[in-house]
Amino acid sequence: MTEKKWAILIGVIVLLAFSLPFTLLTNIDKWYGSFFIWIVLALIVVICNITLTKNWGKYK
C-alpha cells in the first residue's frame, strides 16, 4: 500500500476512536468499554505504523 492509503486508514481509525464511544457504546455505563476500544484501535495503529516504516531507508 502507498503512504497515502496508510494515512487514510490511520485517519479512519482515529475517527472511529472518537465516534464509537459516543455512538455504539453509549449504553455501556462502565469506563472500560471505551478504554478497551481505544486500546485495540491504538494497537492497530501501532501495527500499521510498524508495517509502513519497516522498509524505510532500504530503497533509494
PDB file of N, H, CA, C and O in Angstrom:
ATOM      1  N   MET A   1       0.842  -1.185   0.000  1.00  0.00           N
ATOM      2  CA  MET A   1       0.000   0.000   0.000  1.00  0.00           C
ATOM      3  C   MET A   1       0.884   1.243   0.000  1.00  0.00           C
ATOM      4  O   MET A   1       2.001   1.236   0.516  1.00  0.00           O
ATOM      5  N   THR A   2       0.366   2.283  -0.578  1.00  0.00           N
ATOM      6  H   THR A   2      -0.542   2.290  -0.998  1.00  0.00           H
ATOM      7  CA  THR A   2       1.109   3.531  -0.601  1.00  0.00           C
ATOM      8  C   THR A   2       0.945   4.264   0.725  1.00  0.00           C
ATOM      9  O   THR A   2       0.073   3.942   1.531  1.00  0.00           O
ATOM     10  N   GLU A   3       1.801   5.251   0.928  1.00  0.00           N
ATOM     11  H   GLU A   3       2.510   5.513   0.273  1.00  0.00           H
ATOM     12  CA  GLU A   3       1.748   6.018   2.171  1.00  0.00           C
ATOM     13  C   GLU A   3       0.427   6.754   2.324  1.00  0.00           C
ATOM     14  O   GLU A   3      -0.079   6.909   3.435  1.00  0.00           O
ATOM     15  N   LYS A   4      -0.128   7.204   1.215  1.00  0.00           N
ATOM     16  H   LYS A   4       0.283   7.079   0.312  1.00  0.00           H
ATOM     17  CA  LYS A   4      -1.398   7.915   1.274  1.00  0.00           C
ATOM     18  C   LYS A   4      -2.511   6.994   1.781  1.00  0.00           C
ATOM     19  O   LYS A   4      -3.344   7.408   2.587  1.00  0.00           O
ATOM     20  N   LYS A   5      -2.524   5.759   1.312  1.00  0.00           N
ATOM     21  H   LYS A   5      -1.847   5.423   0.657  1.00  0.00           H
ATOM     22  CA  LYS A   5      -3.542   4.807   1.762  1.00  0.00           C
ATOM     23  C   LYS A   5      -3.363   4.476   3.242  1.00  0.00           C
ATOM     24  O   LYS A   5      -4.345   4.339   3.971  1.00  0.00           O
ATOM     25  N   TRP A   6      -2.110   4.347   3.688  1.00  0.00           N
ATOM     26  H   TRP A   6      -1.312   4.458   3.096  1.00  0.00           H
ATOM     27  CA  TRP A   6      -1.863   4.107   5.114  1.00  0.00           C
ATOM     28  C   TRP A   6      -2.366   5.285   5.936  1.00  0.00           C
ATOM     29  O   TRP A   6      -2.971   5.092   6.991  1.00  0.00           O
ATOM     30  N   ALA A   7      -2.121   6.503   5.461  1.00  0.00           N
ATOM     31  H   ALA A   7      -1.629   6.660   4.604  1.00  0.00           H
ATOM     32  CA  ALA A   7      -2.565   7.695   6.178  1.00  0.00           C
ATOM     33  C   ALA A   7      -4.087   7.751   6.261  1.00  0.00           C
ATOM     34  O   ALA A   7      -4.641   8.130   7.294  1.00  0.00           O
ATOM     35  N   ILE A   8      -4.756   7.379   5.191  1.00  0.00           N
ATOM     36  H   ILE A   8      -4.306   7.072   4.352  1.00  0.00           H
ATOM     37  CA  ILE A   8      -6.225   7.361   5.195  1.00  0.00           C
ATOM     38  C   ILE A   8      -6.732   6.305   6.174  1.00  0.00           C
ATOM     39  O   ILE A   8      -7.675   6.557   6.924  1.00  0.00           O
ATOM     40  N   LEU A   9      -6.113   5.130   6.172  1.00  0.00           N
ATOM     41  H   LEU A   9      -5.347   4.925   5.562  1.00  0.00           H
ATOM     42  CA  LEU A   9      -6.510   4.072   7.097  1.00  0.00           C
ATOM     43  C   LEU A   9      -6.332   4.508   8.552  1.00  0.00           C
ATOM     44  O   LEU A   9      -7.221   4.293   9.376  1.00  0.00           O
ATOM     45  N   ILE A  10      -5.208   5.109   8.864  1.00  0.00           N
ATOM     46  H   ILE A  10      -4.486   5.284   8.194  1.00  0.00           H
ATOM     47  CA  ILE A  10      -4.969   5.577  10.226  1.00  0.00           C
ATOM     48  C   ILE A  10      -5.944   6.698  10.581  1.00  0.00           C
ATOM     49  O   ILE A  10      -6.416   6.768  11.716  1.00  0.00           O
ATOM     50  N   GLY A  11      -6.248   7.567   9.633  1.00  0.00           N
ATOM     51  H   GLY A  11      -5.865   7.510   8.711  1.00  0.00           H
ATOM     52  CA  GLY A  11      -7.240   8.624   9.872  1.00  0.00           C
ATOM     53  C   GLY A  11      -8.621   8.056  10.177  1.00  0.00           C
ATOM     54  O   GLY A  11      -9.326   8.561  11.051  1.00  0.00           O
ATOM     55  N   VAL A  12      -9.005   7.009   9.457  1.00  0.00           N
ATOM     56  H   VAL A  12      -8.432   6.599   8.747  1.00  0.00           H
ATOM     57  CA  VAL A  12     -10.296   6.368   9.716  1.00  0.00           C
ATOM     58  C   VAL A  12     -10.307   5.745  11.114  1.00  0.00           C
ATOM     59  O   VAL A  12     -11.311   5.825  11.821  1.00  0.00           O
ATOM     60  N   ILE A  13      -9.207   5.136  11.505  1.00  0.00           N
ATOM     61  H   ILE A  13      -8.391   5.072  10.930  1.00  0.00           H
ATOM     62  CA  ILE A  13      -9.130   4.535  12.839  1.00  0.00           C
ATOM     63  C   ILE A  13      -9.233   5.611  13.915  1.00  0.00           C
ATOM     64  O   ILE A  13      -9.896   5.406  14.932  1.00  0.00           O
ATOM     65  N   VAL A  14      -8.594   6.738  13.707  1.00  0.00           N
ATOM     66  H   VAL A  14      -8.055   6.905  12.882  1.00  0.00           H
ATOM     67  CA  VAL A  14      -8.688   7.846  14.668  1.00  0.00           C
ATOM     68  C   VAL A  14     -10.124   8.365  14.754  1.00  0.00           C
ATOM     69  O   VAL A  14     -10.613   8.650  15.847  1.00  0.00           O
ATOM     70  N   LEU A  15     -10.790   8.487  13.630  1.00  0.00           N
ATOM     71  H   LEU A  15     -10.393   8.255  12.742  1.00  0.00           H
ATOM     72  CA  LEU A  15     -12.195   8.917  13.648  1.00  0.00           C
ATOM     73  C   LEU A  15     -13.077   7.901  14.369  1.00  0.00           C
ATOM     74  O   LEU A  15     -14.009   8.280  15.077  1.00  0.00           O
ATOM     75  N   LEU A  16     -12.787   6.619  14.191  1.00  0.00           N
ATOM     76  H   LEU A  16     -12.029   6.312  13.615  1.00  0.00           H
ATOM     77  CA  LEU A  16     -13.526   5.587  14.922  1.00  0.00           C
ATOM     78  C   LEU A  16     -13.299   5.707  16.422  1.00  0.00           C
ATOM     79  O   LEU A  16     -14.217   5.493  17.213  1.00  0.00           O
ATOM     80  N   ALA A  17     -12.079   6.047  16.810  1.00  0.00           N
ATOM     81  H   ALA A  17     -11.333   6.220  16.168  1.00  0.00           H
ATOM     82  CA  ALA A  17     -11.773   6.191  18.231  1.00  0.00           C
ATOM     83  C   ALA A  17     -12.586   7.323  18.856  1.00  0.00           C
ATOM     84  O   ALA A  17     -12.930   7.260  20.036  1.00  0.00           O
ATOM     85  N   PHE A  18     -12.891   8.350  18.077  1.00  0.00           N
ATOM     86  H   PHE A  18     -12.611   8.401  17.119  1.00  0.00           H
ATOM     87  CA  PHE A  18     -13.716   9.440  18.589  1.00  0.00           C
ATOM     88  C   PHE A  18     -15.206   9.126  18.515  1.00  0.00           C
ATOM     89  O   PHE A  18     -15.962   9.496  19.413  1.00  0.00           O
ATOM     90  N   SER A  19     -15.629   8.455  17.466  1.00  0.00           N
ATOM     91  H   SER A  19     -15.016   8.154  16.736  1.00  0.00           H
ATOM     92  CA  SER A  19     -17.062   8.288  17.243  1.00  0.00           C
ATOM     93  C   SER A  19     -17.667   7.061  17.938  1.00  0.00           C
ATOM     94  O   SER A  19     -18.810   7.126  18.389  1.00  0.00           O
ATOM     95  N   LEU A  20     -16.952   5.975  18.035  1.00  0.00           N
ATOM     96  H   LEU A  20     -16.023   5.922  17.669  1.00  0.00           H
ATOM     97  CA  LEU A  20     -17.517   4.754  18.622  1.00  0.00           C
ATOM     98  C   LEU A  20     -18.014   4.928  20.061  1.00  0.00           C
ATOM     99  O   LEU A  20     -19.111   4.463  20.371  1.00  0.00           O
ATOM    100  N   PRO A  21     -17.264   5.571  20.945  1.00  0.00           N
ATOM    101  CA  PRO A  21     -17.773   5.711  22.316  1.00  0.00           C
ATOM    102  C   PRO A  21     -19.069   6.527  22.405  1.00  0.00           C
ATOM    103  O   PRO A  21     -19.866   6.327  23.322  1.00  0.00           O
ATOM    104  N   PHE A  22     -19.276   7.430  21.470  1.00  0.00           N
ATOM    105  H   PHE A  22     -18.629   7.592  20.725  1.00  0.00           H
ATOM    106  CA  PHE A  22     -20.464   8.283  21.523  1.00  0.00           C
ATOM    107  C   PHE A  22     -21.632   7.735  20.711  1.00  0.00           C
ATOM    108  O   PHE A  22     -22.738   8.271  20.776  1.00  0.00           O
ATOM    109  N   THR A  23     -21.394   6.669  19.946  1.00  0.00           N
ATOM    110  H   THR A  23     -20.495   6.233  19.894  1.00  0.00           H
ATOM    111  CA  THR A  23     -22.474   6.092  19.146  1.00  0.00           C
ATOM    112  C   THR A  23     -22.813   4.677  19.593  1.00  0.00           C
ATOM    113  O   THR A  23     -23.860   4.453  20.200  1.00  0.00           O
ATOM    114  N   LEU A  24     -21.952   3.736  19.302  1.00  0.00           N
ATOM    115  H   LEU A  24     -21.102   3.918  18.809  1.00  0.00           H
ATOM    116  CA  LEU A  24     -22.250   2.338  19.604  1.00  0.00           C
ATOM    117  C   LEU A  24     -22.101   1.982  21.083  1.00  0.00           C
ATOM    118  O   LEU A  24     -22.742   1.048  21.565  1.00  0.00           O
ATOM    119  N   LEU A  25     -21.269   2.715  21.792  1.00  0.00           N
ATOM    120  H   LEU A  25     -20.749   3.473  21.400  1.00  0.00           H
ATOM    121  CA  LEU A  25     -21.005   2.383  23.194  1.00  0.00           C
ATOM    122  C   LEU A  25     -21.725   3.298  24.179  1.00  0.00           C
ATOM    123  O   LEU A  25     -21.339   3.363  25.346  1.00  0.00           O
ATOM    124  N   THR A  26     -22.746   3.995  23.741  1.00  0.00           N
ATOM    125  H   THR A  26     -23.060   3.942  22.793  1.00  0.00           H
ATOM    126  CA  THR A  26     -23.433   4.924  24.635  1.00  0.00           C
ATOM    127  C   THR A  26     -24.190   4.215  25.746  1.00  0.00           C
ATOM    128  O   THR A  26     -24.399   4.801  26.809  1.00  0.00           O
ATOM    129  N   ASN A  27     -24.603   2.989  25.538  1.00  0.00           N
ATOM    130  H   ASN A  27     -24.434   2.513  24.675  1.00  0.00           H
ATOM    131  CA  ASN A  27     -25.361   2.264  26.556  1.00  0.00           C
ATOM    132  C   ASN A  27     -24.473   1.535  27.557  1.00  0.00           C
ATOM    133  O   ASN A  27     -24.982   0.924  28.497  1.00  0.00           O
ATOM    134  N   ILE A  28     -23.169   1.587  27.376  1.00  0.00           N
ATOM    135  H   ILE A  28     -22.755   2.084  26.613  1.00  0.00           H
ATOM    136  CA  ILE A  28     -22.248   0.956  28.323  1.00  0.00           C
ATOM    137  C   ILE A  28     -21.872   1.998  29.366  1.00  0.00           C
ATOM    138  O   ILE A  28     -21.262   3.020  29.053  1.00  0.00           O
ATOM    139  N   ASP A  29     -22.246   1.722  30.605  1.00  0.00           N
ATOM    140  H   ASP A  29     -22.742   0.892  30.860  1.00  0.00           H
ATOM    141  CA  ASP A  29     -22.038   2.696  31.672  1.00  0.00           C
ATOM    142  C   ASP A  29     -20.640   2.634  32.277  1.00  0.00           C
ATOM    143  O   ASP A  29     -20.228   3.566  32.969  1.00  0.00           O
ATOM    144  N   LYS A  30     -19.927   1.586  32.035  1.00  0.00           N
ATOM    145  H   LYS A  30     -20.261   0.829  31.473  1.00  0.00           H
ATOM    146  CA  LYS A  30     -18.591   1.438  32.606  1.00  0.00           C
ATOM    147  C   LYS A  30     -17.563   2.125  31.722  1.00  0.00           C
ATOM    148  O   LYS A  30     -17.704   2.147  30.499  1.00  0.00           O
ATOM    149  N   TRP A  31     -16.531   2.684  32.339  1.00  0.00           N
ATOM    150  H   TRP A  31     -16.416   2.666  33.332  1.00  0.00           H
ATOM    151  CA  TRP A  31     -15.499   3.405  31.600  1.00  0.00           C
ATOM    152  C   TRP A  31     -14.650   2.463  30.753  1.00  0.00           C
ATOM    153  O   TRP A  31     -14.093   2.886  29.740  1.00  0.00           O
ATOM    154  N   TYR A  32     -14.541   1.195  31.146  1.00  0.00           N
ATOM    155  H   TYR A  32     -14.994   0.851  31.969  1.00  0.00           H
ATOM    156  CA  TYR A  32     -13.642   0.295  30.432  1.00  0.00           C
ATOM    157  C   TYR A  32     -14.180  -0.125  29.078  1.00  0.00           C
ATOM    158  O   TYR A  32     -13.435  -0.727  28.304  1.00  0.00           O
ATOM    159  N   GLY A  33     -15.417   0.155  28.752  1.00  0.00           N
ATOM    160  H   GLY A  33     -16.022   0.644  29.381  1.00  0.00           H
ATOM    161  CA  GLY A  33     -15.927  -0.125  27.407  1.00  0.00           C
ATOM    162  C   GLY A  33     -15.200   0.711  26.367  1.00  0.00           C
ATOM    163  O   GLY A  33     -14.711   0.183  25.368  1.00  0.00           O
ATOM    164  N   SER A  34     -15.131   1.999  26.600  1.00  0.00           N
ATOM    165  H   SER A  34     -15.529   2.427  27.412  1.00  0.00           H
ATOM    166  CA  SER A  34     -14.410   2.886  25.684  1.00  0.00           C
ATOM    167  C   SER A  34     -12.910   2.656  25.773  1.00  0.00           C
ATOM    168  O   SER A  34     -12.214   2.685  24.758  1.00  0.00           O
ATOM    169  N   PHE A  35     -12.413   2.428  26.973  1.00  0.00           N
ATOM    170  H   PHE A  35     -12.979   2.404  27.798  1.00  0.00           H
ATOM    171  CA  PHE A  35     -10.978   2.233  27.158  1.00  0.00           C
ATOM    172  C   PHE A  35     -10.492   1.015  26.385  1.00  0.00           C
ATOM    173  O   PHE A  35      -9.422   1.058  25.776  1.00  0.00           O
ATOM    174  N   PHE A  36     -11.258  -0.064  26.400  1.00  0.00           N
ATOM    175  H   PHE A  36     -12.127  -0.099  26.894  1.00  0.00           H
ATOM    176  CA  PHE A  36     -10.882  -1.276  25.652  1.00  0.00           C
ATOM    177  C   PHE A  36     -10.835  -0.996  24.157  1.00  0.00           C
ATOM    178  O   PHE A  36      -9.906  -1.427  23.474  1.00  0.00           O
ATOM    179  N   ILE A  37     -11.823  -0.282  23.646  1.00  0.00           N
ATOM    180  H   ILE A  37     -12.578   0.068  24.201  1.00  0.00           H
ATOM    181  CA  ILE A  37     -11.844   0.059  22.213  1.00  0.00           C
ATOM    182  C   ILE A  37     -10.641   0.921  21.860  1.00  0.00           C
ATOM    183  O   ILE A  37     -10.023   0.713  20.816  1.00  0.00           O
ATOM    184  N   TRP A  38     -10.295   1.890  22.717  1.00  0.00           N
ATOM    185  H   TRP A  38     -10.798   2.059  23.565  1.00  0.00           H
ATOM    186  CA  TRP A  38      -9.145   2.756  22.446  1.00  0.00           C
ATOM    187  C   TRP A  38      -7.843   1.970  22.438  1.00  0.00           C
ATOM    188  O   TRP A  38      -6.957   2.249  21.630  1.00  0.00           O
ATOM    189  N   ILE A  39      -7.717   0.992  23.326  1.00  0.00           N
ATOM    190  H   ILE A  39      -8.436   0.765  23.982  1.00  0.00           H
ATOM    191  CA  ILE A  39      -6.503   0.172  23.344  1.00  0.00           C
ATOM    192  C   ILE A  39      -6.403  -0.659  22.071  1.00  0.00           C
ATOM    193  O   ILE A  39      -5.335  -0.738  21.465  1.00  0.00           O
ATOM    194  N   VAL A  40      -7.495  -1.273  21.667  1.00  0.00           N
ATOM    195  H   VAL A  40      -8.362  -1.208  22.159  1.00  0.00           H
ATOM    196  CA  VAL A  40      -7.490  -2.090  20.446  1.00  0.00           C
ATOM    197  C   VAL A  40      -7.169  -1.233  19.226  1.00  0.00           C
ATOM    198  O   VAL A  40      -6.356  -1.627  18.390  1.00  0.00           O
ATOM    199  N   LEU A  41      -7.793  -0.078  19.118  1.00  0.00           N
ATOM    200  H   LEU A  41      -8.454   0.242  19.797  1.00  0.00           H
ATOM    201  CA  LEU A  41      -7.528   0.795  17.972  1.00  0.00           C
ATOM    202  C   LEU A  41      -6.100   1.322  17.994  1.00  0.00           C
ATOM    203  O   LEU A  41      -5.477   1.456  16.941  1.00  0.00           O
ATOM    204  N   ALA A  42      -5.577   1.621  19.169  1.00  0.00           N
ATOM    205  H   ALA A  42      -6.083   1.512  20.025  1.00  0.00           H
ATOM    206  CA  ALA A  42      -4.188   2.076  19.268  1.00  0.00           C
ATOM    207  C   ALA A  42      -3.217   0.982  18.828  1.00  0.00           C
ATOM    208  O   ALA A  42      -2.234   1.264  18.143  1.00  0.00           O
ATOM    209  N   LEU A  43      -3.486  -0.255  19.213  1.00  0.00           N
ATOM    210  H   LEU A  43      -4.285  -0.485  19.769  1.00  0.00           H
ATOM    211  CA  LEU A  43      -2.630  -1.355  18.778  1.00  0.00           C
ATOM    212  C   LEU A  43      -2.682  -1.542  17.261  1.00  0.00           C
ATOM    213  O   LEU A  43      -1.670  -1.849  16.632  1.00  0.00           O
ATOM    214  N   ILE A  44      -3.859  -1.354  16.684  1.00  0.00           N
ATOM    215  H   ILE A  44      -4.682  -1.104  17.195  1.00  0.00           H
ATOM    216  CA  ILE A  44      -3.980  -1.447  15.225  1.00  0.00           C
ATOM    217  C   ILE A  44      -3.156  -0.352  14.552  1.00  0.00           C
ATOM    218  O   ILE A  44      -2.496  -0.609  13.546  1.00  0.00           O
ATOM    219  N   VAL A  45      -3.186   0.862  15.094  1.00  0.00           N
ATOM    220  H   VAL A  45      -3.722   1.071  15.912  1.00  0.00           H
ATOM    221  CA  VAL A  45      -2.406   1.962  14.527  1.00  0.00           C
ATOM    222  C   VAL A  45      -0.915   1.686  14.673  1.00  0.00           C
ATOM    223  O   VAL A  45      -0.146   1.968  13.754  1.00  0.00           O
ATOM    224  N   VAL A  46      -0.495   1.142  15.808  1.00  0.00           N
ATOM    225  H   VAL A  46      -1.120   0.914  16.554  1.00  0.00           H
ATOM    226  CA  VAL A  46       0.915   0.808  16.000  1.00  0.00           C
ATOM    227  C   VAL A  46       1.353  -0.234  14.977  1.00  0.00           C
ATOM    228  O   VAL A  46       2.430  -0.108  14.393  1.00  0.00           O
ATOM    229  N   ILE A  47       0.542  -1.250  14.755  1.00  0.00           N
ATOM    230  H   ILE A  47      -0.332  -1.352  15.229  1.00  0.00           H
ATOM    231  CA  ILE A  47       0.871  -2.273  13.756  1.00  0.00           C
ATOM    232  C   ILE A  47       0.933  -1.667  12.360  1.00  0.00           C
ATOM    233  O   ILE A  47       1.811  -2.015  11.570  1.00  0.00           O
ATOM    234  N   CYS A  48       0.015  -0.771  12.055  1.00  0.00           N
ATOM    235  H   CYS A  48      -0.698  -0.488  12.697  1.00  0.00           H
ATOM    236  CA  CYS A  48       0.048  -0.085  10.750  1.00  0.00           C
ATOM    237  C   CYS A  48       1.337   0.715  10.590  1.00  0.00           C
ATOM    238  O   CYS A  48       1.961   0.686   9.529  1.00  0.00           O
ATOM    239  N   ASN A  49       1.740   1.433  11.647  1.00  0.00           N
ATOM    240  H   ASN A  49       1.234   1.457  12.509  1.00  0.00           H
ATOM    241  CA  ASN A  49       2.959   2.234  11.577  1.00  0.00           C
ATOM    242  C   ASN A  49       4.202   1.367  11.449  1.00  0.00           C
ATOM    243  O   ASN A  49       5.127   1.721  10.718  1.00  0.00           O
ATOM    244  N   ILE A  50       4.238   0.247  12.140  1.00  0.00           N
ATOM    245  H   ILE A  50       3.486  -0.041  12.734  1.00  0.00           H
ATOM    246  CA  ILE A  50       5.374  -0.665  12.004  1.00  0.00           C
ATOM    247  C   ILE A  50       5.447  -1.199  10.580  1.00  0.00           C
ATOM    248  O   ILE A  50       6.524  -1.246   9.985  1.00  0.00           O
ATOM    249  N   THR A  51       4.314  -1.599  10.038  1.00  0.00           N
ATOM    250  H   THR A  51       3.439  -1.561  10.521  1.00  0.00           H
ATOM    251  CA  THR A  51       4.272  -2.119   8.675  1.00  0.00           C
ATOM    252  C   THR A  51       4.676  -1.044   7.672  1.00  0.00           C
ATOM    253  O   THR A  51       5.379  -1.327   6.702  1.00  0.00           O
ATOM    254  N   LEU A  52       4.237   0.171   7.902  1.00  0.00           N
ATOM    255  H   LEU A  52       3.665   0.400   8.690  1.00  0.00           H
ATOM    256  CA  LEU A  52       4.543   1.269   6.984  1.00  0.00           C
ATOM    257  C   LEU A  52       6.018   1.622   7.005  1.00  0.00           C
ATOM    258  O   LEU A  52       6.584   1.916   5.952  1.00  0.00           O
ATOM    259  N   THR A  53       6.656   1.605   8.153  1.00  0.00           N
ATOM    260  H   THR A  53       6.197   1.367   9.008  1.00  0.00           H
ATOM    261  CA  THR A  53       8.029   2.096   8.270  1.00  0.00           C
ATOM    262  C   THR A  53       9.094   1.024   8.251  1.00  0.00           C
ATOM    263  O   THR A  53      10.278   1.351   8.337  1.00  0.00           O
ATOM    264  N   LYS A  54       8.733  -0.233   8.144  1.00  0.00           N
ATOM    265  H   LYS A  54       7.772  -0.499   8.074  1.00  0.00           H
ATOM    266  CA  LYS A  54       9.733  -1.299   8.237  1.00  0.00           C
ATOM    267  C   LYS A  54      10.729  -1.286   7.068  1.00  0.00           C
ATOM    268  O   LYS A  54      11.854  -1.754   7.237  1.00  0.00           O
ATOM    269  N   ASN A  55      10.364  -0.780   5.924  1.00  0.00           N
ATOM    270  H   ASN A  55       9.450  -0.399   5.788  1.00  0.00           H
ATOM    271  CA  ASN A  55      11.246  -0.769   4.762  1.00  0.00           C
ATOM    272  C   ASN A  55      11.816   0.604   4.443  1.00  0.00           C
ATOM    273  O   ASN A  55      12.479   0.770   3.419  1.00  0.00           O
ATOM    274  N   TRP A  56      11.576   1.577   5.285  1.00  0.00           N
ATOM    275  H   TRP A  56      11.037   1.442   6.116  1.00  0.00           H
ATOM    276  CA  TRP A  56      12.109   2.910   5.022  1.00  0.00           C
ATOM    277  C   TRP A  56      13.635   2.888   5.090  1.00  0.00           C
ATOM    278  O   TRP A  56      14.213   2.274   5.987  1.00  0.00           O
ATOM    279  N   GLY A  57      14.264   3.539   4.169  1.00  0.00           N
ATOM    280  H   GLY A  57      13.795   4.038   3.440  1.00  0.00           H
ATOM    281  CA  GLY A  57      15.705   3.610   4.144  1.00  0.00           C
ATOM    282  C   GLY A  57      16.356   2.512   3.321  1.00  0.00           C
ATOM    283  O   GLY A  57      17.544   2.607   3.014  1.00  0.00           O
ATOM    284  N   LYS A  58      15.631   1.492   2.961  1.00  0.00           N
ATOM    285  H   LYS A  58      14.665   1.414   3.210  1.00  0.00           H
ATOM    286  CA  LYS A  58      16.193   0.406   2.150  1.00  0.00           C
ATOM    287  C   LYS A  58      16.233   0.767   0.684  1.00  0.00           C
ATOM    288  O   LYS A  58      17.092   0.282  -0.052  1.00  0.00           O
ATOM    289  N   TYR A  59      15.321   1.607   0.252  1.00  0.00           N
ATOM    290  H   TYR A  59      14.623   2.001   0.850  1.00  0.00           H
ATOM    291  CA  TYR A  59      15.220   1.962  -1.161  1.00  0.00           C
ATOM    292  C   TYR A  59      15.651   3.411  -1.356  1.00  0.00           C
ATOM    293  O   TYR A  59      15.211   4.305  -0.634  1.00  0.00           O
ATOM    294  N   LYS A  60      16.503   3.625  -2.324  1.00  0.00           N
ATOM    295  H   LYS A  60      16.861   2.898  -2.911  1.00  0.00           H
ATOM    296  CA  LYS A  60      16.945   4.998  -2.599  1.00  0.00           C
ATOM    297  C   LYS A  60      16.675   5.356  -4.023  1.00  0.00           C
ATOM    298  O   LYS A  60      16.976   6.472  -4.447  1.00  0.00           O
TER     299      LYS A  60
END
